[in-house]
Amino acid sequence: MNNAIWLLLVVLTIIMWATTSLLYKAGVRDGKEEHICLKYSVCIGIVFFVIALIYLVVRDEPIPIWESAIRFWPMTLFGFIYPILNTISFKGYVYNEATVESPIEGIAAGTSTILLIITFLVLGRANSISELLTPLRAAGILTILICIVLLSIERNRAFRKSEQGQASRWMSRGLGTLIFPLIFAVADALETITTGICLDTTYGYAMPEGDSIIIVGMIYALFALGFWIYIYQKEKKVYNPFTKHSAPRLLGAVVDNIGIVFYSYAMALNSVSTDPLIAAYPIFVMIGGRIFMKEKVSVRQYIFLIGIVAGSMMVVASTVL
């Protein structure tokens, strides 16, 4: 029963985060818009605050939230790091198509799972690596990782070829193609390790899922408030996220946070297998990018996507059978 619930949560997370990528890309109306990354985070902070407030009101735990923040300090520390890295990474949506951004961000999925397994071993929460990493699961993670890396290389090769020797333009966009989604990948890897250590009920410390959402959400909201004040000081006008122009960003933030809620509960049930499966969400981003945003996908890229699906199926088989 738990495996079925876990798988459902993972599927819902994939759908939510694929939709998020498309909405965030749609929110880039003008690549030269000032403070665009901060504006994205303001939208996210608003939604984070609302969700965290709801969880705080309905919270029914024996210890106060401030004590939970101290007891599970890795989650609190991550709460301060995440808004910074996440805000910087939004620049990738300015330089990249959603089709490019999502696969490179997905590099974190396989590697972060491996790091999480190592962390469990170092902390003495698991007795051996074979206890966590079955041969089939290991093959699935490796397949996903290789295919995502090859997919990223192919996308960048095609992009460089399309530049037709325009070096200066390639430098600005080429660096954006690699650096910004990789910054997001670092944040994602830290999130996997932190949520795995704190939330996992088998190998971790069984932190209440709602507390993680409250702590990270409230901290992000504080950062968002600071960003909003900074934008006002620099642009000399109030940034209103509730406009048609910012609608894809705000809606993307809503869908993103719904995905985070599903993700938190999935991580609590099975932190080792969750991220490798979620690495498949670029498939849906690329399909959606092709249908709704007219982005092109080559035959080679489809081959790598099939590899990601195959790797995901291996992880599913290892988890539910």
C-alpha positions as CSV (number, residue, x, y, z in Angstrom):
1,M,0.0,0.0,0.0
2,N,2.8,2.4,0.9
3,N,4.6,1.7,-2.4
4,A,1.4,2.5,-4.3
5,I,0.9,5.8,-2.4
6,W,4.6,6.7,-2.9
7,L,4.4,6.0,-6.7
8,L,1.3,8.2,-7.0
9,L,3.0,11.0,-5.1
10,V,6.0,10.8,-7.5
11,V,3.8,10.9,-10.6
12,L,1.9,13.9,-9.3
13,T,5.3,15.6,-8.5
14,I,6.5,15.0,-12.1
15,I,3.3,16.5,-13.6
16,M,3.5,19.5,-11.3
17,W,7.2,20.2,-11.9
18,A,6.9,19.7,-15.7
19,T,4.1,22.2,-15.8
20,T,6.2,24.6,-13.6
21,S,9.1,24.6,-16.1
22,L,6.8,25.5,-19.0
23,L,5.1,28.2,-16.9
24,Y,8.4,29.7,-15.8
25,K,9.6,29.8,-19.3
26,A,6.4,31.5,-20.4
27,G,7.0,34.1,-17.7
28,V,10.0,35.4,-19.6
29,R,8.3,38.0,-21.7
30,D,11.5,40.1,-22.1
31,G,15.0,38.8,-21.4
32,K,16.1,42.4,-20.6
33,E,13.6,43.0,-17.9
34,E,15.3,44.3,-14.8
35,H,15.6,42.2,-11.6
36,I,13.7,39.3,-13.3
37,C,15.2,36.7,-11.0
38,L,14.2,38.6,-7.9
39,K,10.6,39.0,-9.3
40,Y,10.4,35.2,-9.8
41,S,11.4,34.7,-6.2
42,V,8.8,37.3,-5.0
43,C,6.1,35.2,-6.6
44,I,7.4,32.0,-5.1
45,G,7.8,33.6,-1.7
46,I,4.1,34.7,-1.7
47,V,2.9,31.1,-2.5
48,F,5.4,29.6,0.0
49,F,4.1,31.9,2.7
50,V,0.5,31.0,2.1
51,I,1.2,27.3,2.1
52,A,3.4,27.5,5.2
53,L,0.8,29.5,7.0
54,I,-1.9,27.0,6.3
55,Y,0.3,24.2,7.6
56,L,1.2,26.2,10.7
57,V,-2.5,26.8,11.5
58,V,-3.5,23.1,11.1
59,R,-0.2,21.8,12.7
60,D,-0.8,19.3,15.4
61,E,2.6,18.3,16.8
62,P,3.8,17.8,20.4
63,I,6.7,20.3,20.0
64,P,6.5,24.0,19.0
65,I,7.7,24.9,15.5
66,W,10.7,26.8,16.7
67,E,11.9,23.7,18.6
68,S,11.5,21.7,15.5
69,A,13.6,24.2,13.5
70,I,16.4,23.8,16.1
71,R,16.1,20.0,16.4
72,F,16.1,19.5,12.6
73,W,18.7,22.2,12.0
74,P,19.8,20.9,8.6
75,M,16.4,21.8,7.2
76,T,16.6,25.3,8.7
77,L,20.1,25.8,7.2
78,F,18.9,24.6,3.8
79,G,16.0,27.1,4.1
80,F,18.6,30.0,4.1
81,I,20.6,28.5,1.2
82,Y,17.7,27.5,-1.1
83,P,16.3,31.0,-1.8
84,I,19.7,32.3,-2.9
85,L,20.6,29.5,-5.2
86,N,17.0,29.2,-6.6
87,T,16.9,32.9,-7.3
88,I,20.1,32.9,-9.2
89,S,19.1,29.9,-11.2
90,F,16.1,31.6,-12.7
91,K,18.4,33.4,-15.1
92,G,18.6,30.1,-17.0
93,Y,15.0,30.6,-18.2
94,V,16.2,33.8,-19.8
95,Y,19.0,32.1,-21.8
96,N,17.4,28.7,-22.4
97,E,14.4,27.0,-23.8
98,A,12.5,25.0,-21.3
99,T,13.6,22.0,-23.4
100,V,17.2,22.8,-22.5
101,E,16.8,23.9,-19.0
102,S,15.0,20.9,-17.5
103,P,17.3,18.1,-18.7
104,I,20.4,20.0,-17.4
105,E,18.7,20.7,-14.1
106,G,17.9,16.9,-13.9
107,I,21.6,16.0,-13.7
108,A,21.2,16.4,-9.9
109,A,18.7,13.5,-9.7
110,G,21.1,10.6,-10.0
111,T,24.0,12.2,-8.4
112,S,22.1,13.5,-5.4
113,T,20.6,10.1,-4.7
114,I,24.1,8.6,-4.6
115,L,25.2,11.4,-2.3
116,L,22.2,10.7,-0.1
117,I,23.1,7.0,0.2
118,I,26.6,8.0,1.2
119,T,25.3,10.4,3.7
120,F,23.1,7.7,5.3
121,L,26.1,5.4,5.5
122,V,28.4,8.1,7.1
123,L,25.7,9.0,9.7
124,G,25.3,5.3,10.5
125,R,21.6,5.3,9.5
126,A,22.2,2.3,7.2
127,N,24.4,-0.7,7.7
128,S,25.6,-1.2,4.1
129,I,25.3,0.3,0.6
130,S,23.6,-2.9,-0.7
131,E,20.8,-2.3,1.8
132,L,19.9,0.9,-0.1
133,L,21.2,0.4,-3.6
134,T,20.0,-2.8,-5.3
135,P,21.7,-3.8,-8.6
136,L,18.5,-2.9,-10.6
137,R,18.1,0.4,-8.9
138,A,21.8,1.2,-9.4
139,A,21.5,0.4,-13.1
140,G,18.5,2.6,-13.4
141,I,20.1,5.5,-11.7
142,L,23.2,5.1,-13.8
143,T,21.2,5.0,-17.0
144,I,19.2,8.1,-16.1
145,L,22.4,10.0,-15.2
146,I,24.2,9.0,-18.5
147,C,21.2,9.9,-20.7
148,I,20.6,13.2,-19.0
149,V,24.3,14.2,-19.4
150,L,24.3,13.1,-23.1
151,L,21.0,15.0,-23.7
152,S,22.5,18.1,-22.2
153,I,25.6,17.8,-24.4
154,E,23.5,17.3,-27.5
155,R,21.3,20.3,-26.7
156,N,24.4,22.6,-26.2
157,R,26.1,21.2,-29.4
158,A,23.0,22.0,-31.4
159,F,22.8,25.5,-29.9
160,R,26.4,26.3,-30.6
161,K,25.9,25.1,-34.2
162,S,22.9,27.4,-34.6
163,E,25.0,30.4,-33.5
164,Q,27.1,30.2,-36.7
165,G,30.3,31.4,-35.2
166,Q,28.9,34.4,-33.3
167,A,31.4,34.1,-30.5
168,S,30.2,36.9,-28.3
169,R,26.6,35.7,-28.4
170,W,27.6,32.1,-27.7
171,M,29.6,33.2,-24.7
172,S,26.7,34.9,-23.1
173,R,24.1,32.2,-23.9
174,G,26.5,29.3,-23.7
175,L,27.5,30.0,-20.2
176,G,23.9,30.6,-19.2
177,T,23.0,27.2,-20.7
178,L,25.4,25.5,-18.4
179,I,25.9,27.5,-15.2
180,F,22.4,28.6,-14.2
181,P,20.7,25.2,-14.4
182,L,23.7,23.6,-12.7
183,I,23.2,26.1,-9.9
184,F,19.6,24.8,-9.6
185,A,21.0,21.3,-9.7
186,V,23.2,22.1,-6.7
187,A,20.2,23.4,-4.8
188,D,18.2,20.3,-5.8
189,A,21.0,18.0,-4.6
190,L,21.1,19.8,-1.3
191,E,17.4,19.5,-1.0
192,T,17.5,15.8,-1.7
193,I,20.2,15.2,1.0
194,T,18.5,17.5,3.5
195,T,14.9,16.1,3.1
196,G,16.3,12.6,3.0
197,I,18.2,13.0,6.3
198,C,15.3,14.8,8.0
199,L,12.2,13.3,6.6
200,D,12.9,9.6,5.8
201,T,11.1,7.4,8.3
202,T,13.4,4.4,7.8
203,Y,16.9,5.8,7.6
204,G,16.4,9.5,8.5
205,Y,15.1,11.3,11.6
206,A,11.4,11.2,10.8
207,M,10.8,15.0,10.8
208,P,7.1,15.8,10.3
209,E,6.6,16.7,6.6
210,G,4.6,19.7,7.4
211,D,7.3,21.2,9.6
212,S,9.8,21.1,6.7
213,I,7.3,23.0,4.5
214,I,6.6,25.6,7.3
215,I,10.3,26.2,8.0
216,V,11.5,26.5,4.4
217,G,8.4,28.4,3.3
218,M,8.7,31.0,6.0
219,I,12.4,31.6,5.4
220,Y,11.8,31.9,1.7
221,A,9.0,34.4,2.4
222,L,11.4,36.6,4.4
223,F,13.9,36.5,1.5
224,A,11.0,37.4,-0.9
225,L,10.1,40.4,1.2
226,G,13.6,41.6,1.1
227,F,13.8,41.1,-2.7
228,W,10.5,43.1,-3.1
229,I,11.8,46.0,-1.0
230,Y,15.1,45.9,-3.0
231,I,13.2,46.1,-6.3
232,Y,11.2,49.0,-5.1
233,Q,14.3,50.9,-4.1
234,K,16.0,50.2,-7.4
235,E,13.1,50.7,-9.8
236,K,11.3,53.4,-7.8
237,K,8.0,51.6,-8.2
238,V,6.1,48.8,-6.5
239,Y,6.4,45.5,-8.2
240,N,2.9,43.9,-8.4
241,P,3.1,40.2,-9.0
242,F,-0.7,40.0,-9.4
243,T,-0.7,41.3,-13.0
244,K,-1.3,39.6,-16.4
245,H,2.4,40.1,-17.1
246,S,3.5,38.1,-14.0
247,A,0.7,35.6,-14.1
248,P,2.8,32.7,-15.5
249,R,5.4,33.3,-12.8
250,L,2.8,33.3,-10.0
251,L,0.9,30.3,-11.4
252,G,4.2,28.5,-11.9
253,A,5.0,29.2,-8.2
254,V,1.7,27.7,-7.2
255,V,2.2,24.6,-9.2
256,D,5.8,24.3,-8.1
257,N,4.8,24.5,-4.4
258,I,2.1,21.9,-4.9
259,G,4.8,19.7,-6.4
260,I,7.0,20.4,-3.4
261,V,4.3,19.2,-1.0
262,F,3.9,15.9,-3.0
263,Y,7.7,15.6,-3.2
264,S,8.0,16.0,0.6
265,Y,5.6,13.2,1.3
266,A,7.2,11.0,-1.3
267,M,10.6,11.6,0.2
268,A,9.3,10.6,3.6
269,L,8.1,7.3,2.2
270,N,11.2,6.4,0.0
271,S,13.9,9.0,-0.3
272,V,16.3,6.8,-2.2
273,S,14.1,6.1,-5.2
274,T,12.2,9.4,-5.4
275,D,14.7,11.6,-7.1
276,P,15.7,9.2,-9.9
277,L,12.1,8.8,-10.9
278,I,11.5,12.6,-10.8
279,A,14.4,12.9,-13.2
280,A,11.9,11.8,-15.9
281,Y,10.0,15.1,-15.7
282,P,12.1,16.7,-18.5
283,I,10.3,14.2,-20.9
284,F,7.0,15.9,-20.2
285,V,8.7,19.3,-20.4
286,M,10.1,18.6,-23.8
287,I,6.7,17.2,-25.1
288,G,4.9,20.2,-23.7
289,G,7.6,22.5,-25.1
290,R,7.1,21.0,-28.6
291,I,3.3,21.1,-28.4
292,F,2.6,24.4,-26.7
293,M,5.8,26.4,-27.2
294,K,6.9,25.1,-30.6
295,E,10.3,24.0,-29.4
296,K,12.2,21.5,-31.5
297,V,13.6,18.2,-30.4
298,S,16.0,16.2,-32.5
299,V,16.0,12.4,-33.1
300,R,19.1,12.0,-30.9
301,Q,17.3,13.8,-28.0
302,Y,14.4,11.5,-28.3
303,I,16.8,8.5,-28.0
304,F,18.2,9.9,-24.8
305,L,14.7,10.5,-23.5
306,I,13.8,6.8,-24.1
307,G,16.9,6.0,-22.1
308,I,15.6,8.1,-19.2
309,V,12.3,6.3,-19.4
310,A,14.0,2.9,-19.3
311,G,16.1,3.9,-16.3
312,S,13.1,5.2,-14.5
313,M,11.3,1.9,-15.1
314,M,14.2,0.0,-13.6
315,V,14.0,2.1,-10.5
316,V,10.2,1.6,-10.3
317,A,10.6,-2.2,-10.7
318,S,13.3,-2.2,-8.0
319,T,11.0,-0.3,-5.6
320,V,7.5,-1.8,-6.1
321,L,8.3,-5.4,-6.9
